[in-house]
C-alpha cells in the first residue's frame, strides 16, 4: 500500500470519555501518555491522576457489548502544594516532569506510578515555565521558556539536577529540539530564530523578515517551532508596534 492510500484509509476509534476531576469546575491542566508502560497522566488543579490505557480499552470493549460500565479509578495519584501547569515524559519514557505554578519542576520515576509514585528530584526555577521540552537524543536533558523570556535547561544526574541558563532578556517565546537533540531552536520576541547547542551556547542566529503596514511597522514573532532533519517549520504571529 502506498503512503497516500495508507493515510487515506487510516481510521480513528473514539474511546469513551471519563471524568478525571472531582468537580466540573476543575480545570484540566495537562494530559500525557507513556507508551512504554501504558500510563495516562492527567493533571487536575494540584493533583496528577494516573490511569492505565488498558482501563480505557476495557470500558470501550464493555460499551460495545452493551455491558454496564463504571468510571475507572486512578491506579495512583499524587499532589502538590501549587497548581500543576504541565506534565511531560522524557524521551526514553522513564521519567515524568511536573511543572507547578510556584516555579518548581518535579521529577518522578515512571516505574513507580503503579504503586507509590514519589518525587525523586526537584528544582526551583527563576520563573514559571512553558511546556518543558525533553531532548530526544539525551533523555536526561530538557529545556523550557520562562514567562520572563529566559531560556533555560535542566540536566538530571541521578538524584541531582544541573541547571543551565541563557543570559537574561533573551526574549524566548517558543523552542524545539532537532530530531537527534543536537541543537535547540528558539524563537524570540525580537524576530530571530536562534540555534543553540545542548549547552545553550549559540550556534547560529537567523532574523525573520519584518513586514510594514503603513506607518505602523510589524514584528514577526515565532509562536511555535518544529524541526525535521532538514527543515525548520514555524508558526508566526505578527505584532504591530
PLY file of the C-alpha trace (Angstrom):
ply
format ascii 1.0
element vertex 241
property float x
property float y
property float z
element edge 240
property int vertex1
property int vertex2
end_header
0.00 0.00 0.00
1.47 3.37 -0.99
1.80 6.19 1.51
-1.13 8.22 0.17
-3.52 5.27 0.36
-2.24 4.38 3.81
-3.05 7.85 5.12
-6.41 7.88 3.32
-7.56 4.61 4.89
-6.28 5.38 8.39
-9.16 5.01 10.85
-9.50 6.53 14.31
-11.53 4.97 17.14
-13.16 7.31 19.61
-12.73 5.76 23.02
-15.09 6.57 25.92
-14.94 9.84 27.81
-14.12 9.64 31.51
-14.25 12.23 34.29
-10.81 12.84 35.76
-11.66 15.59 38.26
-13.96 15.59 41.24
-15.82 18.69 40.07
-16.79 20.23 36.73
-15.20 23.47 37.97
-11.77 21.86 37.96
-9.63 22.91 35.03
-7.64 20.19 33.23
-4.10 21.45 33.14
-2.27 18.76 31.25
-2.54 15.25 29.83
0.24 12.96 28.65
0.60 9.27 27.78
3.51 6.90 28.25
3.70 4.16 25.61
6.42 2.14 27.34
4.36 1.35 30.46
0.85 2.19 29.22
0.10 5.12 31.52
-2.20 8.11 31.05
-1.41 11.02 33.36
-3.99 13.75 33.84
-3.29 16.87 35.88
-6.31 18.46 37.57
-5.60 21.51 39.69
-2.94 20.38 42.21
-3.29 16.63 41.61
-1.95 14.25 38.97
-4.15 11.19 38.39
-2.57 8.09 36.86
-4.62 5.70 34.72
-3.68 2.67 32.64
-4.59 2.62 28.96
-5.91 -0.92 29.49
-8.65 0.58 31.72
-9.90 2.77 28.87
-9.86 -0.08 26.35
-11.77 -2.28 28.79
-14.53 0.33 29.03
-14.58 0.61 25.23
-14.99 -3.18 24.91
-17.76 -3.34 27.51
-19.66 -0.45 25.91
-19.56 -2.17 22.52
-21.01 -5.30 24.15
-23.74 -3.21 25.85
-22.43 -4.18 29.29
-22.55 -1.97 32.37
-19.60 0.37 32.77
-18.14 2.00 35.86
-15.85 5.02 35.73
-12.24 3.90 36.15
-10.43 4.80 39.32
-6.85 6.09 39.13
-4.27 3.39 39.83
-2.44 6.09 41.79
-2.43 9.82 42.34
-0.07 12.39 43.80
-0.47 16.02 44.70
1.46 19.25 45.09
1.10 22.44 47.10
0.70 24.52 43.91
-1.36 24.11 40.72
0.15 21.84 38.07
0.82 23.67 34.80
2.42 20.88 32.74
3.19 17.16 32.72
5.77 15.78 30.25
7.53 12.45 29.71
11.24 12.05 28.94
12.27 10.72 25.54
13.27 7.33 27.00
9.89 7.01 28.74
11.37 6.59 32.23
10.86 9.99 33.88
7.89 12.32 34.12
8.41 16.03 34.78
5.74 18.07 36.53
5.87 21.87 36.40
3.87 23.74 39.03
2.87 27.39 39.18
5.16 28.12 42.13
8.07 27.87 39.63
9.02 24.36 40.76
9.95 21.48 38.46
9.46 17.99 39.93
10.66 14.62 38.61
9.01 11.22 39.19
10.22 7.75 38.18
7.52 6.39 35.85
8.18 2.83 37.03
6.82 3.83 40.46
3.46 5.11 39.16
1.59 1.81 39.61
2.48 1.51 43.28
3.78 4.51 45.19
4.75 7.48 42.98
7.17 9.84 44.66
9.24 12.83 43.57
12.92 11.80 43.46
14.27 15.23 42.45
13.00 18.81 42.18
14.39 22.24 41.45
13.31 25.85 41.80
13.22 27.78 38.51
13.69 31.54 38.16
10.10 31.94 36.94
7.11 29.94 35.72
7.92 27.99 32.57
6.00 26.96 29.48
5.87 23.33 28.39
9.31 21.74 29.05
10.83 20.04 26.00
12.79 16.83 26.62
15.85 16.25 24.45
15.17 13.29 22.08
18.85 12.32 21.95
19.82 12.95 25.57
16.93 11.69 27.74
18.25 13.35 30.91
18.14 16.88 29.41
15.16 19.19 28.98
14.73 22.85 28.02
11.99 25.39 28.63
10.97 29.01 28.14
10.22 31.11 31.19
7.49 33.71 31.32
10.31 36.27 31.66
11.64 35.32 28.19
14.63 33.44 29.57
15.59 30.08 28.06
16.95 27.52 30.49
17.98 23.89 30.53
17.92 21.17 33.18
20.04 18.01 33.25
19.29 15.08 35.56
22.34 13.36 37.01
20.97 10.62 39.23
19.13 12.34 42.08
20.88 15.67 41.44
19.95 18.44 39.00
22.21 20.74 36.99
20.60 23.96 35.72
21.83 25.80 32.63
20.58 29.26 31.77
20.96 31.70 28.91
21.53 35.40 29.58
18.61 37.50 30.91
16.49 39.38 28.40
16.76 36.61 25.79
13.07 37.09 24.87
12.39 33.38 24.19
8.80 32.70 23.02
8.97 29.11 21.73
11.50 26.33 21.31
12.06 22.83 19.94
14.87 20.27 19.70
16.25 18.86 16.47
15.36 15.20 15.82
18.63 13.94 17.34
18.76 16.56 20.07
21.99 18.18 18.90
20.51 21.67 18.54
17.77 23.68 20.20
15.87 26.20 18.05
14.46 29.19 19.94
12.03 31.77 18.56
12.44 35.19 20.18
10.30 38.28 20.62
12.88 40.29 18.66
12.10 38.32 15.50
15.03 35.89 15.50
15.45 32.13 15.35
18.47 31.23 17.46
20.03 27.77 17.23
21.63 26.69 20.49
23.82 23.73 21.35
22.62 21.48 24.24
24.95 23.55 26.46
22.91 26.65 25.44
25.86 28.14 23.56
24.79 29.96 20.37
25.42 28.04 17.14
23.61 30.39 14.70
21.14 33.31 14.56
18.59 33.92 11.79
16.48 37.08 11.59
12.87 36.74 10.44
11.74 39.12 7.72
9.98 42.14 9.18
6.89 43.47 7.47
5.48 47.01 7.41
1.89 48.19 7.28
1.61 51.94 6.62
3.17 53.95 9.41
3.00 51.02 11.83
5.91 48.56 11.50
5.08 44.97 12.30
7.19 42.46 14.16
7.22 38.77 13.32
7.23 36.62 16.46
7.65 32.85 16.37
4.85 31.33 18.46
5.56 27.70 17.55
8.51 25.74 16.18
9.14 22.26 14.77
12.42 20.84 13.44
12.80 17.98 10.96
16.09 16.55 9.72
16.48 19.25 7.07
13.88 21.95 7.72
12.57 24.32 10.38
8.82 24.95 10.47
7.39 27.86 12.39
4.06 29.40 13.23
4.40 33.19 13.04
2.39 35.78 14.91
2.57 39.44 13.81
2.56 42.20 16.43
2.09 45.86 15.50
4.38 48.23 17.33
0 1
1 2
2 3
3 4
4 5
5 6
6 7
7 8
8 9
9 10
10 11
11 12
12 13
13 14
14 15
15 16
16 17
17 18
18 19
19 20
20 21
21 22
22 23
23 24
24 25
25 26
26 27
27 28
28 29
29 30
30 31
31 32
32 33
33 34
34 35
35 36
36 37
37 38
38 39
39 40
40 41
41 42
42 43
43 44
44 45
45 46
46 47
47 48
48 49
49 50
50 51
51 52
52 53
53 54
54 55
55 56
56 57
57 58
58 59
59 60
60 61
61 62
62 63
63 64
64 65
65 66
66 67
67 68
68 69
69 70
70 71
71 72
72 73
73 74
74 75
75 76
76 77
77 78
78 79
79 80
80 81
81 82
82 83
83 84
84 85
85 86
86 87
87 88
88 89
89 90
90 91
91 92
92 93
93 94
94 95
95 96
96 97
97 98
98 99
99 100
100 101
101 102
102 103
103 104
104 105
105 106
106 107
107 108
108 109
109 110
110 111
111 112
112 113
113 114
114 115
115 116
116 117
117 118
118 119
119 120
120 121
121 122
122 123
123 124
124 125
125 126
126 127
127 128
128 129
129 130
130 131
131 132
132 133
133 134
134 135
135 136
136 137
137 138
138 139
139 140
140 141
141 142
142 143
143 144
144 145
145 146
146 147
147 148
148 149
149 150
150 151
151 152
152 153
153 154
154 155
155 156
156 157
157 158
158 159
159 160
160 161
161 162
162 163
163 164
164 165
165 166
166 167
167 168
168 169
169 170
170 171
171 172
172 173
173 174
174 175
175 176
176 177
177 178
178 179
179 180
180 181
181 182
182 183
183 184
184 185
185 186
186 187
187 188
188 189
189 190
190 191
191 192
192 193
193 194
194 195
195 196
196 197
197 198
198 199
199 200
200 201
201 202
202 203
203 204
204 205
205 206
206 207
207 208
208 209
209 210
210 211
211 212
212 213
213 214
214 215
215 216
216 217
217 218
218 219
219 220
220 221
221 222
222 223
223 224
224 225
225 226
226 227
227 228
228 229
229 230
230 231
231 232
232 233
233 234
234 235
235 236
236 237
237 238
238 239
239 240
